[in-house]
């Protein structure tokens, strides 16, 4: 939901409005801005909750504190009730308004109470200024500092060229104030998280209560994330994760008398498209699908690279079909749920099955969750918001994260001859046909047909001599001709941005 811009130090309304205009795709429904002393806040709105009254910047009932926010607060009703008991008066029904009141009540640390995805900026007449990002980093935020000024924006492309060399990702789970600088208010994975005692050897059978709790926690997360005043759909790849999200959503919406809309994309003979069709037929969804050709993928590729603000080949290969899917889906709904995060929580990646030490596996799962903000989540946010479509990720609900990472490693690791994510599959037995519940995992770029289309065609466009001459443009060097092709687009689009400071592969090298 939405795009935000903020600055602290002085106000430059014209320059900041220009930044905001570069985010129009994130919020095509409305815009608003306010200057408050040395601060400035700007907002592009995608209307999802409180359609009539949720215009931003939000202002408190005393009209002396303003806030802009990007995202959704899933536990806003409970937080609102508690704050009202403390005497807070709410002006709107917007879920984002609870963040403004929490900042007033408890300062940045109060945001640790929120379950959601968000980036917010608040400015008050008394000089207070706070910017914060959710603990997982589901919603994007970047910042840059120079000449005593600090600027913030939802995407790197919002910053003008003179600011781009200073742009960095704003760290998840942190808040920034002029007085204290960066302060952590929450962690993606709680530091006091204790693993439930249990087996460490691969292939251990999980007891029924563990399976039921796993199922119930995910069901509750999907139900929370179906909130909103507009229809919510599901990206359905035909893989386990999105199929489970769809299966849960169908049941929740049926209780409301609504039918779930699902959306799939692929080449004409892609296995994902066929599997998604089968799952949708079983669940009885209002299913929409589109096919694309090699020419479609190649045409969309440069736009997708500019949208995701990355040139990592794995991200681009999955971004292209997702970009096409989001463009198609935005014609029908404003919000979709996706299956992002399940592999990181339930050891779905093939390389994780090679880890046999319990502590090592846990540490690696924590690392992958904490790295998602500038990898898969960056791709997920950008390809959808490029079309004014909001993506939600129920597997990365804070309650799901906390539960999944407490599970003993033996329940997550597959023994010889077993499938990955066995626990998750067993927890939802009966919710899907066996052929889909136990379908072998395929990367979305592979299953949708994008990988073959892109890699072969792109690499053919670059000679050995060109690759040798240009691969050293960043450190560490570019790895393949395909990556060089994407890097050229990235560099043209974000001429001043440092890849080493902003992209995951370089930051962790």
N, C-alpha and C positions, 0 to 999 in steps of 0.2 A: 504494500500500500504506500504509494506516494514517494516523493523525493524531497530532500531538505537541503538547505544551504544556511550557514551561519557564519558570523564573523565577530571576533572580539578585538578591541583595540581602538578602532575608529569606525565610522560607518561610511561606506562608499556605495550608496544606493544604486547608482547606475551600473557599476561593475558587478555588484552582487545580483541585481536583477538579470544581468546577462548570464551569470552562472545558472540562475534558476531557469532561465529560458532553455538552457541546454539539457534540462531534465524534464521537458514537457512530456516526453513519452512515458515517464513514470507516473505522471498525474495529469491526464488530459482533461479531467472534469472541472478543475478550478485551481486558482492560485491565490496566495496572499502573502503579505510581508509586513514587518513592523521594525522600526528603529527604536531602540531603548537605550538612551545614553550612549555609551561606547559600544553597544552591541547591535546586531542586526540579525533578524530571523526571517527566513523565506520558506515557502511551502508550495509544492505542486500536489494536488489532491486526486487520488483515485478513490471515489466514494464507495465505501463498503459497509460501514457501520454509522448509524445516525445520519442518513443521507441528507436530511433537511437541516440539521443543526450542528453538524460536525465540522464546519468550515474552520480552517486554521490560518494563522496562529490562534490557538486556544488562549483564553484569558480567564483568570480566576474571578471570583465574584467581587473582589475588591478592586479589580481592574488595575492591578499594580504588578502582575507577573504574567508573562506570556510564554508559550511553548509551541514548538513544532515537533511533529513526530512522524516516523515512518515505521509502520508495522502494525501488529495486532497484539493485544494483551488478553490472553485467553481466560485468566482468572479475574477479570476486571469487576465482575459483579460482586464477588466476595470482598475484594479490596475496597470497592466503593462502599459497601455496607459498613465495613469497619471504620472507614474514614468519616462517614456520615455520623456514626455514633460518637466520634471525637469532635463533632461540630463543624465539619467541612460541608460547604454548600456547593453543589455541582451545578454548572451552567448548562452543560450539554449531556447527551447520552453517549458521547463518544468514549470508546474504550481507552483511547489515549489520554483522556483527561485525568485518569487515576494517577498517571505518572507525574503530572504537574502537581497534584496534591501531595503525593508521597515526597517529592522534592521539597515542598514547603514544610511538611511535617517532620521529616527525618534527614533531609539533605540527600546526597548521592547514595548513601548506604541504604536508604529506604527502597531503592530500586531492586535490591536483592529479593524482595518479596514477590516480584512479578514473574509470572509464567507466560512467556510469549517471545516474540521476535520484535526487536525495536531498536531504533536509533532516535534519540531525542535531544533537543537543545532548548534550554530555558534561559530567559533573561528577565530580570526584575528591576523595578524602578529604583530600588535601593542599591543597585550595582551588582547584585548576585548574577552569576552566569555559570551554567553547567551544561556540559555535553556528555552523553553516555551512550553505550552500545550494549546490546544483550550479550549474555555470557558465552553463548556458542558462536555469536557473530553471524546469525542467520540473515539479519538485515545489514546491508553494507554501509560503511562510513569511512571516509578518508579525511585527512587533515594536512595542513601545511602551515609553516610559520616562517615569516620573514619580516624584517623591519618593524618588529614590535607588534605585528598583527598575527592573529591566528584565524585561519579559515577552515571551514568544514563543508563537505559535500558528499552526496550519496554515491557519486561515481567520479572516477578520475577525469573523465572528459568534461566534467563541469568546470574544472579549473582552467583558467586561461594559461597560455603558453609560458608567460613569465613566472607563474606559480608552480608549474608542473615539476621542475627539478626538485622541489621541496616536498612533493606529495608522498605520503606514506599511509598505509592502512591504519586506521584507528583501532587500538587493541580491544578485542572483545572483553566484556566483563569489567570494563574500566569507565571511570568518569573523569572529566577534566574540569578544573576550575582555575581561574587566574591566580588564586592564592596558594593552592596546594599542588597544582599540576595534576599529573595522572595519579589516580587512586583506584585500586581494585575494589569493587563492591560485590562481585560474584565470580564463581568459577564454572566453566562448562561441566567439569566433573568435580563434585565437592571434595575438598581436601581430606575430610574426615570420613569419606566413603569407606565402609568396611565390607570386604567380600564375604559372602555367606559361606560358612564352613561346608565343605563338600568335596567330592572327588576331583582330582586333578588329571587323572589319566584320560586320554581321548575316548569318546564313545560311551561315557557313563550315562545311564538312564536317569532322566530327571523324574522325581516323584510327581504324582498327580497335582499336589498343591502348588508346586512350582509352575507347572504347565498352566494351571488355571489362573494363577496370579499374573503370569506373563501375558496371557490372553486378555484378562480384565484390564490391566494397566494400558495396553495398547487400545482397547475398545474405548476406554475413557478419554484417551488422548485424541482419538479421531473425533469423538463426539464433541469435545471442547473446540476442536479446530473447524468444525462445521458451522461455527457461529457466524453471524453476519445478516445483513438486510438485503443481500443479493444471492442468487443461486450459486452453489459451490459444486464444481465438478471434480473429476479425478483423472489424472494422466494414467492411462492403463497400458503398460508395455507388454503385458502377458507374463511377466516375471513374477516371482513369489511376492515381493514386497508391495508393489503397486496393486497386485490382485488382492492381497489381504486388506489393504486400505480400502479398496473398492467394496469388498465383501462386508466390511464393518459399516461403511457409509450407507450401503443399501439398506441395512437393517435399521440404522438410526433414522434415515429419511423416511422409511416406510411407516415408522411410528408417527411421523408428522404428516403422512398422506402425500409424500413427494416421491418422485422417481429420480434416481441418480443419473446424471449425465456423465458418460465416460468418453475419453478421447485417445485415439491411437494413430500412429504414423509409421510408415515404412515403405521400402521398395515393394513392388508388386509381389515378389516371391519371398519376402522377409519372414522368418519364423516368428518374430515378435508380433507382426500384424495378425497372423493367423491365430496365435495363442490368445491375443487380446480379444479377438472376435469370439473365440470359444468361451473365455471367461465371462465376457459381457452377456453372451447368450444364456449361460447358466445362471448368472445373477439377475438377469432381466433388466439390465440398464438401458437407458436411451443412449445407444452407442453411436459415436461419430468416428469415422476413420478417413484418412486421406493417404494416397500413395504419392510418392515423388520419384522422379527419374534422376539419373546421373547428372543431367543438365541442371535440374532444379537444385541439387545439392551443391554443385559447383557455383551456381549463381548466388546461392545464399551464403556460401562460405565467407566471403569478405565481410559481409554485414554481420555475420555471427561473430567473427573474430573481433570486430570493432565493438560489438555489444558486450562480449564477455570480458573485454579488456585483458586478454591473455593470449599467448601463442603456444601454450602447452598442447602438443598434438592430441593427447588423450582427451583433454577438455574440449578441444575443437571438434574432434570426431563425434563426441556425444552432443556437443552444442548445436551442430548443424541440424540434425533431425529434431532436436528439442526446439530450436528456433522456428522451424517449419510447423511443428506441432502447436507451439504457442500462438503463432500467427493465426492458425486455423481455429484454435480453441477460443481465442479472444472474440471471435464472431458470435459466440454462444454464451459464454459466462465471463465473469470478472475474477473469479477465484478458483484455483485448483489445488487439490491435495496430491502429493507425490510420495514416492517410496524412499526418498533420500535418507540415508543414515542407518539403515538396517544392517548393511554389510559391516559397518564400523562397530556396531554394538554387538552383533551376534556372530562375528568372525566369518563373514561370508566370502571374503577374498581368498583366492587359492593360496597365496603365499602365507596367510595366517595359519593354514592347516599344517604347515611345516614346523611351526613353533610348538614344542612339546613342554617347555618349562612354564609352569602356571604363572609365576610372577612376570616372566618375560612377555607372555601373551597379554596379561592385564595391562602392563605398561604400554605395549604397542597399541592396544585398543584405545587407551586414554590418549595416546599421542595422535592417533588418527582422528578422533573426535575433536581434539583441540586444534587440528590443522584444517578442518573442513571449511573454515570461514574464507580462505582464499584459494580454495580448490573447488570441490563439487558445489558448495553453496554459492560461490561466486558465479559459476555457470548457471546454476538453477535460478538465481535471482535475476540475472541480466537478460537471459533469453526470454523470460516471461515478461519482465517489466519493460522490455523493448516494445511490447505490444499493449501496455497498460493492463497486464494480467498479473495477479498476485499468486505466488506459489507458497503453499504451506507444507510443513514437513513434520507430520505427527510422530514419526520415529525419533525426532530430536526434541520432543516435548521433554521438559526437565524431569518429569516423573518417570518417563520411559528410560531416559539416560541413567537416572539414579538406580533404577531397578536392574536394568540389563547389565550394567557394569559391576553389580554386586553378585551376579550369578557365578557359581564356581566354574573355572575353565573347563572341567571335564564335561559339563553340559553343552559347551559351545564347540569344542574340538571334535571333529569327525574321526572315527577310527577307520581302519582300512576297509574300503568297500561301502562306507557311509557317505551320505550327502552333507554338504555344508548347511548350516542353519537348521540342523535337525530339530533342535528344541523349538524353534519358531514354527516349523512345519507341524510338529506333533501337537503344539498348543492350539492349533486351529484345524485339527482333523474334523472333517465333516463340513467345513465352511466352503471348500472348493473341491471339485473333482480331483481324484488322485493324480491324473495326468498333469494337472496344473499345480497342485500342491507340491508335487515332487519333481517339477520340471527342473532340468539342469540349468544352472545359471548361465546367462550370456550377457556380456557387456552391452549396454544400450546401443553404442555405436556399431557393434558387430551384429546384434540381433535385428536392428532396424535396417541394416544394409549399408550404412554410411561409411564404415571403415574402408571397405574395398573400393568404393566409389572415389573417395577422397585421396587416399594414400597413393594409389597408382597414378591417378591423373595429375596430382600436384607435383609429385616427384619427377614426373616426365618433363615438367616445365623448367627445371633447374639443372644446369650442367655441372659436371664434376668441378670444372674450373671456377664456376660461380660459387659453389659451396665452399671450396677451399679458400676463396678470397674473402668470403663474408661471414663464415661461421664464428670468427673471433670477435664479432661485434659486441658480444656480451661475455661476461665471465661468471661461471664456467661457459665454455663455448657451446654453440648450438650443436645438437646431436645428429640431426638428419636434414636432408633436403626439404622434407615436409615441414619441419619446424622452422627452417629458414623462410619458407614461403609465408607462413603465418606471421613470423617475426617482421617481415617487410611491411605487412599490413598494419601490425601493431605500431611499428615505429612511425609510419606515415600518419596514423591517427593520433598518437600521443607522442608527439615529437620530443617533448622535454622530459617525459616521465622516465625515471630510472627503473629498469626492469629488476635490477639487483635489489632495490629497496622495496619493491611493491609486489613481486611475484614469489610464490612459495618455493619453487625449485632453486631460485638464487638465494633467497633469504636463509634457506636451511643447508646450503651447500657447504 
